[in-house]
Amino acid sequence: MDVIKVEAKRLIDRLPDNSTWDDIMYEFYVRQKIEKSLDAAKKGKTIPHEEVKKRLLNNGN
């Protein structure tokens, strides 16, 4: 079975029995964003903390 499908089933199994479709979709969305971010970090596609602070401070001016 595909790894993503297995992980999706595990995620659903961890949710409370009274979860709504919105709850499930939110969990999938968050998981997808985390996976994407971890992949970007592994590939070195990140912005140093100091650069982020500089960009945020310059945005407020």
CNS distance restraints for C-alpha pairs under 8 A (distance, minus, plus):
assign (resid   1 and name CA) (resid   5 and name CA) 6.99 0.50 0.50
assign (resid   1 and name CA) (resid   6 and name CA) 6.85 0.50 0.50
assign (resid   2 and name CA) (resid   6 and name CA) 6.40 0.50 0.50
assign (resid   3 and name CA) (resid   7 and name CA) 6.20 0.50 0.50
assign (resid   4 and name CA) (resid   8 and name CA) 6.07 0.50 0.50
assign (resid   5 and name CA) (resid   9 and name CA) 6.26 0.50 0.50
assign (resid   6 and name CA) (resid  10 and name CA) 6.31 0.50 0.50
assign (resid   7 and name CA) (resid  11 and name CA) 6.11 0.50 0.50
assign (resid   8 and name CA) (resid  12 and name CA) 6.26 0.50 0.50
assign (resid   8 and name CA) (resid  28 and name CA) 7.49 0.50 0.50
assign (resid   9 and name CA) (resid  13 and name CA) 6.12 0.50 0.50
assign (resid  10 and name CA) (resid  14 and name CA) 6.33 0.50 0.50
assign (resid  11 and name CA) (resid  15 and name CA) 6.72 0.50 0.50
assign (resid  11 and name CA) (resid  27 and name CA) 7.66 0.50 0.50
assign (resid  12 and name CA) (resid  24 and name CA) 6.88 0.50 0.50
assign (resid  15 and name CA) (resid  19 and name CA) 6.50 0.50 0.50
assign (resid  15 and name CA) (resid  24 and name CA) 7.89 0.50 0.50
assign (resid  19 and name CA) (resid  23 and name CA) 5.78 0.50 0.50
assign (resid  19 and name CA) (resid  24 and name CA) 6.92 0.50 0.50
assign (resid  20 and name CA) (resid  24 and name CA) 6.44 0.50 0.50
assign (resid  21 and name CA) (resid  25 and name CA) 6.09 0.50 0.50
assign (resid  22 and name CA) (resid  26 and name CA) 5.97 0.50 0.50
assign (resid  23 and name CA) (resid  27 and name CA) 6.26 0.50 0.50
assign (resid  24 and name CA) (resid  28 and name CA) 6.27 0.50 0.50
assign (resid  25 and name CA) (resid  29 and name CA) 6.06 0.50 0.50
assign (resid  26 and name CA) (resid  30 and name CA) 6.14 0.50 0.50
assign (resid  27 and name CA) (resid  31 and name CA) 6.07 0.50 0.50
assign (resid  28 and name CA) (resid  32 and name CA) 6.06 0.50 0.50
assign (resid  29 and name CA) (resid  33 and name CA) 6.26 0.50 0.50
assign (resid  30 and name CA) (resid  34 and name CA) 6.19 0.50 0.50
assign (resid  31 and name CA) (resid  35 and name CA) 6.15 0.50 0.50
assign (resid  32 and name CA) (resid  36 and name CA) 6.12 0.50 0.50
assign (resid  33 and name CA) (resid  37 and name CA) 6.10 0.50 0.50
assign (resid  34 and name CA) (resid  38 and name CA) 6.12 0.50 0.50
assign (resid  35 and name CA) (resid  39 and name CA) 6.15 0.50 0.50
assign (resid  36 and name CA) (resid  40 and name CA) 6.20 0.50 0.50
assign (resid  37 and name CA) (resid  41 and name CA) 6.16 0.50 0.50
assign (resid  38 and name CA) (resid  42 and name CA) 6.23 0.50 0.50
assign (resid  39 and name CA) (resid  43 and name CA) 6.33 0.50 0.50
assign (resid  40 and name CA) (resid  44 and name CA) 6.25 0.50 0.50
assign (resid  40 and name CA) (resid  45 and name CA) 5.03 0.50 0.50
assign (resid  40 and name CA) (resid  46 and name CA) 6.77 0.50 0.50
assign (resid  41 and name CA) (resid  45 and name CA) 5.62 0.50 0.50
assign (resid  41 and name CA) (resid  46 and name CA) 5.80 0.50 0.50
assign (resid  47 and name CA) (resid  51 and name CA) 6.44 0.50 0.50
assign (resid  47 and name CA) (resid  52 and name CA) 6.60 0.50 0.50
assign (resid  48 and name CA) (resid  52 and name CA) 6.49 0.50 0.50
assign (resid  49 and name CA) (resid  53 and name CA) 6.30 0.50 0.50
assign (resid  50 and name CA) (resid  54 and name CA) 6.17 0.50 0.50
assign (resid  51 and name CA) (resid  55 and name CA) 6.14 0.50 0.50
assign (resid  52 and name CA) (resid  56 and name CA) 6.13 0.50 0.50
assign (resid  53 and name CA) (resid  57 and name CA) 6.09 0.50 0.50
assign (resid  54 and name CA) (resid  58 and name CA) 6.08 0.50 0.50
assign (resid  55 and name CA) (resid  59 and name CA) 6.07 0.50 0.50
assign (resid  56 and name CA) (resid  60 and name CA) 6.67 0.50 0.50
assign (resid  57 and name CA) (resid  61 and name CA) 7.17 0.50 0.50
